[in-house]
């Protein structure tokens, strides 16, 4: 995930994780924005995991069996 940063970080393209890290670099971190962005950032992996968790567990169990 990439985002174009505006007035907070300059005018460069950074990934969303780097943008979240830049929030913490400020002297007065905007915690409400950091937490909201963190929740939004966590939604896609959760949306992918829950429908396919049966296959992930089966694959992990099959790979753990020797021979």
N, C-alpha and C positions, 0 to 999 in steps of 0.2 A: 504494500500500500504506500503510495506516495502522495504528497500534498504540496501544493505551492504555498509557500509561506508569505505572509503579508507584513504588516507593520510590526508584529511581535518579534520575528526572527530575521528580518531583512527580506530580500527578494530572491531567495534561492529555493531550489527544489530539494526537499529532504523527505525521508520516510517518516511515517507517523510516529514510530518509536523514538526517532531522534527529536522530533518536535516535542514529544512528551518530556524527554530529558532536558530540553531547553527550557521548559516551564520551571523545572527545579533549579536551573542555574540563576534565575532571577533572585534578587534579595527578598522580595515579597511575593512568594509563589501564589498564583491564583488557584487555590486548592479546589474550589468548586468546579472550575474548568478542567483541571487535571483529573478529577474523579469522573466527571461526565465523559471526557474523552477516553479514559481508561475503560469504562463500561462499553462504550461504542466500539472500541478497538477489540474487546473480548468477544463480541457477538459473532463474527464470522467463524472463528474456530469452534465455538460452541454449536453453531448451526450446522457445521459439517460433522462434528463428532456424534451428536445424538442420533441422527438417522443411520449412521454407519458403525455404531459401537459394537453391534453383534459381529460384524465382519472383522473389526479390529481385534476383538477379544479372541475370536477363532484363529486369526492369523498369528497372534502372539502365543497362543497355546500350542499351535501346530509347530511353530518355530522353536519352542522350548523343549520339544521331545527329541531325544537323541536317537539317531539311527533310523 
